[in-house]
Amino acid sequence: MCGEGKRHKGLLGDMSDKLGFTPQILETLDQLEPEFLHKYNMCNSKLLQDGALPAKTKILMALAVVASKQCEACVASQMKSALNNGATKEEIMEVMDVIFITSGAPAVAACRHALKMLR
């Protein structure tokens, strides 16, 4: 079990390094069900690695998707990740245009707190 705990803590640290911060939900999941982090990491690593699309582009796409779902906490997390992965204010504001065009004012409203990170 001791080795398992270290492995999970290492995974949480690696995930935090890639994101540039540690989302509170990951800390909570680590405490409740550490094995879930492995499942989450498998999906998240696709988002945070360059492939046919650069990671930054995929993160900006994720920002638009979570905004369309009107999840403020998710928007904040993706905004931090976008900024930590080199997204510029101009790129994020262009994503805001896409969010408004595709999902309307409620989706833009879900971004209100996260947009303060651009100041």
C-alpha positions in Angstrom: 0.0 0.0 0.0 2.8 2.4 0.8 4.2 2.0 -2.7 0.7 2.5 -4.1 0.3 5.7 -2.2 3.6 7.1 -3.6 2.6 6.0 -7.1 -0.7 7.9 -6.8 1.0 11.0 -5.3 3.5 10.9 -8.2 0.7 10.8 -10.7 -1.1 13.7 -9.1 2.2 15.7 -9.1 2.8 14.8 -12.8 -0.8 15.9 -13.7 -0.4 19.1 -11.8 2.9 19.8 -13.5 1.3 19.3 -17.0 -1.6 21.6 -16.1 0.4 24.2 -14.2 -1.8 23.9 -11.1 -3.7 21.2 -9.2 -7.4 21.3 -9.7 -9.2 20.8 -6.3 -11.3 18.0 -7.8 -8.2 16.0 -8.5 -7.1 16.3 -4.9 -10.5 15.2 -3.7 -10.6 12.2 -6.1 -7.1 11.3 -5.0 -8.3 11.1 -1.4 -11.6 9.3 -2.2 -10.5 6.9 -5.0 -6.8 7.1 -6.1 -7.3 4.6 -8.9 -9.7 7.1 -10.6 -6.7 9.4 -11.2 -5.3 6.8 -13.6 -8.5 6.8 -15.6 -8.6 10.5 -15.6 -5.0 10.8 -16.6 -5.4 8.6 -19.6 -8.0 11.0 -21.0 -6.3 14.1 -19.9 -2.9 13.2 -21.3 -4.4 13.1 -24.8 -5.5 16.7 -24.2 -2.2 17.9 -22.8 0.1 16.4 -25.5 0.8 17.7 -28.9 -0.5 15.5 -31.7 -2.1 16.4 -35.0 -3.3 19.4 -33.1 -1.1 21.3 -30.6 -2.1 20.8 -27.0 -2.9 24.5 -26.7 -5.5 24.2 -29.5 -7.1 21.2 -27.9 -7.3 23.0 -24.5 -8.9 26.0 -26.2 -11.4 23.6 -27.7 -12.1 22.0 -24.3 -12.6 25.6 -23.0 -15.4 26.1 -25.5 -17.0 22.7 -24.8 -17.1 23.2 -21.0 -18.4 26.7 -21.5 -21.2 25.4 -23.6 -22.1 23.0 -20.8 -22.1 26.1 -18.5 -19.8 24.6 -15.9 -18.1 27.5 -14.3 -15.6 25.4 -12.3 -14.7 23.5 -15.5 -14.2 26.8 -17.4 -11.9 28.1 -14.7 -9.8 24.9 -14.8 -9.6 25.0 -18.6 -8.8 28.7 -18.6 -5.9 28.1 -16.2 -4.7 25.3 -18.3 -4.9 27.3 -21.5 -2.9 30.2 -20.0 -0.4 27.8 -18.6 0.0 26.2 -22.1 0.7 29.6 -23.8 -2.8 30.7 -24.9 -2.9 34.5 -25.4 -5.6 36.9 -24.5 -6.4 37.3 -28.2 -6.8 33.6 -28.7 -9.0 33.2 -25.7 -11.2 36.1 -26.8 -11.5 34.5 -30.2 -12.7 31.4 -28.4 -15.2 33.5 -26.6 -16.6 34.6 -30.0 -17.0 30.9 -30.9 -18.7 30.2 -27.6 -21.1 33.0 -28.1 -21.9 32.1 -31.7 -22.4 28.4 -30.9 -23.8 28.4 -27.4 -25.1 31.9 -26.6 -25.0 34.3 -23.7 -25.5 31.6 -21.0 -22.3 29.9 -22.0 -20.5 33.3 -22.1 -21.8 34.0 -18.6 -20.3 30.7 -17.4 -16.9 32.3 -18.3 -17.4 35.5 -16.2 -15.1 34.5 -13.3 -12.5 32.8 -15.4 -12.1 35.8 -17.7 -10.8 37.8 -14.8 -7.6 35.7 -15.2 -6.8 37.6 -18.3 -6.3 40.9 -16.5 
